[in-house]
Amino acid sequence: MNSFTKKAAVALGIAALGFAANAQFQNGMSADAVQAQVQAAVAAGQSADAIAAAAVAAGVSPATVTQAMIAQGQAADAVVAAVIAAAGPASAASVVSVAVAAAPAQAAAITTAAVTAAPASAAAITSAAISAAPSSASAITSAALSVPGVNVNAVTQASAAGTSNSNSNNNSNTNTNANSNTNSNSNSNSNSGSTSSGFASSGGSTGSGGGGGGSTGSKS
């Protein structure tokens, strides 16, 4: 077999793998089915780019394939870059939200990869990442701003809004828990007072009954 024939065979083999992957991914697949297909593609040695392209081309939700690929041990930042490249910048925020929720420790790296792939969506990406991992807001913002060409003002505003919303939610939860404890203590004290009142009333009635006994003794 000459070199030209060998190259042709390799090219056909790659094309066959791509066609097989594309044929097995289907629009409307369940999350479990997508994950099973991703697992098979990873086992076959397919790259993140190839898997993402095949899944998105078949109509699988970018968010669903992102979650499945990370669950199968693929690097979250590489997955995000691959899926956004396949699905387009409009998918960036939803992809980042899923990726950061699945791998919060990699929030900064995920943000960098996403903003690099879709710099015009930097503000939306920053907001989505902070919503998924509020404790990493500072690192996420720095990561977004580290990418050349981003709109600094838009990213800064998105960061401030995301941090504010996170603090508001935390305060709301704290107040809810405090009110719940206050109501619980109030009900407990109220019930305790009612019980004591009941005992006192019962004791008074008994004493009155004793007085009746004394009256009976006088008549005899």
JOTA-V543653 format. One record per pair of residues at least 12 apart in sequence whose C-alpha atoms are under 10 Angstrom apart, sorted by the first residue. I is the first residue (numbers start at 1). J is the second residue. If there is no record, write none. Layout:
i = (I I)
j = (J J)
//
This chain:
i = (14 17 17 17 17 18 18 18 18 18 18 19 20 20 21 21 21 21 21 21 21 21 21 21 21 21 22 22 22 22 22 22 22 22 22 22 23 23 23 23 24 24 24 24 24 24 25 25 25 25 25 25 25 25 25 25 26 26 26 26 26 26 26 27 27 27 27 27 27 27 28 28 28 28 29 29 29 29 29 30 30 31 31 31 31 31 31 32 32 33 34 34 34 34 34 34 34 34 35 35 35 35 35 35 35 35 35 36 36 37 37 37 37 37 38 38 38 38 38 38 38 38 38 38 39 39 39 39 39 40 41 42 42 42 42 43 47 47 47 47 48 48 48 48 48 48 48 48 48 48 49 49 49 49 49 49 49 49 49 50 50 50 51 51 51 51 51 51 52 52 52 52 52 52 52 52 52 52 52 52 53 53 53 53 53 53 54 55 55 55 56 56 56 56 57 57 59 60 61 61 61 61 61 62 62 62 62 62 62 62 62 62 62 62 63 63 63 63 63 63 63 63 63 63 63 63 63 64 64 64 65 65 65 65 65 66 66 66 66 66 66 66 66 66 66 66 67 67 67 67 67 67 67 67 67 68 68 69 69 70 70 70 70 71 71 71 75 75 75 75 76 76 76 76 76 76 76 76 76 76 76 77 77 77 77 77 77 77 77 77 77 77 77 77 78 78 78 78 79 79 79 79 79 79 80 80 80 80 80 80 80 80 80 80 80 80 80 80 81 81 81 81 81 81 81 81 81 81 81 82 82 82 83 83 83 84 84 84 84 84 84 85 85 85 88 88 89 89 89 89 89 89 89 89 89 90 90 90 90 91 91 91 92 92 92 92 92 92 92 92 92 92 92 93 93 93 93 93 93 93 93 93 93 93 93 93 94 94 94 94 95 95 95 95 95 96 96 96 96 96 96 96 96 96 96 96 96 96 97 97 97 97 97 97 97 97 97 97 97 98 98 98 99 99 99 100 100 100 100 100 100 101 101 101 101 101 102 103 103 104 104 104 104 104 104 105 105 106 106 106 107 107 107 107 107 107 107 107 107 108 108 108 108 108 108 108 108 108 108 108 108 108 109 109 109 109 110 110 110 110 110 111 111 111 111 111 111 111 111 111 111 111 111 111 112 112 112 112 112 112 112 112 112 112 113 113 113 114 114 114 115 115 115 115 115 115 115 115 116 116 116 116 116 116 117 118 119 119 119 119 119 119 120 120 120 121 121 121 121 122 122 122 122 122 122 122 122 122 122 122 123 123 123 123 123 123 123 123 123 123 123 123 123 124 124 124 124 125 125 125 125 125 125 126 126 126 126 126 126 126 126 126 126 126 126 126 127 127 127 127 127 127 127 127 127 127 127 128 128 128 129 129 129 130 130 130 130 130 130 130 130 131 131 131 131 131 131 132 132 133 134 134 134 134 134 134 135 135 136 137 137 137 137 137 138 138 138 140 141 141 141 141 141 142 142 142 144 144)
j = (46 41 44 46 50 41 46 50 51 53 54 54 41 54 37 38 40 41 44 46 50 51 53 54 55 58 50 51 52 53 54 55 56 57 58 59 54 55 57 58 37 38 41 54 55 58 37 38 51 54 55 56 57 58 59 60 54 55 56 57 58 59 60 55 56 57 58 59 60 61 58 59 60 61 58 59 60 61 64 60 64 60 61 64 65 67 68 64 68 68 55 60 61 64 65 67 68 69 64 65 66 67 68 69 70 71 72 68 72 51 55 65 68 69 51 52 55 65 66 68 69 70 71 72 68 69 71 72 73 72 69 69 72 73 74 72 74 78 79 82 66 69 74 75 78 79 80 81 82 83 78 79 80 81 82 83 84 85 86 82 83 86 65 69 79 82 83 86 65 66 69 79 80 81 82 83 84 85 86 87 82 83 84 85 86 87 86 83 86 87 83 84 86 87 86 87 87 87 83 87 91 94 95 80 83 84 86 87 88 91 92 94 95 98 80 83 84 87 91 92 93 94 95 96 97 98 99 94 95 98 79 80 83 95 98 79 80 82 83 84 94 95 96 98 99 102 79 80 95 98 99 100 101 102 103 99 102 83 99 98 99 102 103 99 102 103 103 106 109 110 96 99 100 102 103 104 106 107 109 110 113 96 99 100 103 106 107 108 109 110 111 112 113 114 109 110 113 114 95 96 99 110 113 114 92 95 96 98 99 100 109 110 111 112 113 114 115 117 95 96 110 111 112 113 114 115 116 117 118 113 114 117 95 114 117 96 113 114 115 117 118 114 117 118 117 118 114 115 117 118 119 120 121 122 125 118 120 121 124 118 121 125 111 114 115 117 118 119 121 122 124 125 128 111 114 115 118 121 122 123 124 125 126 127 128 129 124 125 128 129 110 114 125 128 129 110 111 113 114 115 124 125 126 127 128 129 130 132 110 111 125 126 127 128 129 130 131 132 133 128 129 132 111 129 132 128 129 130 131 132 133 128 129 131 132 133 132 132 133 129 132 133 134 135 136 133 136 133 136 140 129 130 132 133 136 137 139 140 143 126 129 130 133 136 137 138 139 140 141 142 143 144 139 140 143 144 125 129 140 143 144 125 126 128 129 130 139 140 141 142 143 144 145 147 125 126 140 141 142 143 144 145 146 147 143 144 147 126 144 147 143 144 145 146 147 148 149 150 144 146 147 148 149 150 147 150 144 147 148 149 150 151 149 150 151 150 151 154 155 141 144 145 147 149 150 151 152 154 155 158 141 144 145 150 151 152 153 154 155 156 157 158 159 154 155 158 159 140 141 144 155 158 159 140 141 142 143 144 145 154 155 156 157 158 159 162 140 141 155 156 157 158 159 160 161 162 163 158 159 162 141 159 162 158 159 160 161 162 163 165 166 159 161 162 163 165 166 162 166 166 162 163 164 165 166 167 163 166 163 159 160 162 163 166 159 160 163 159 155 156 158 159 160 155 156 159 156 159)
//
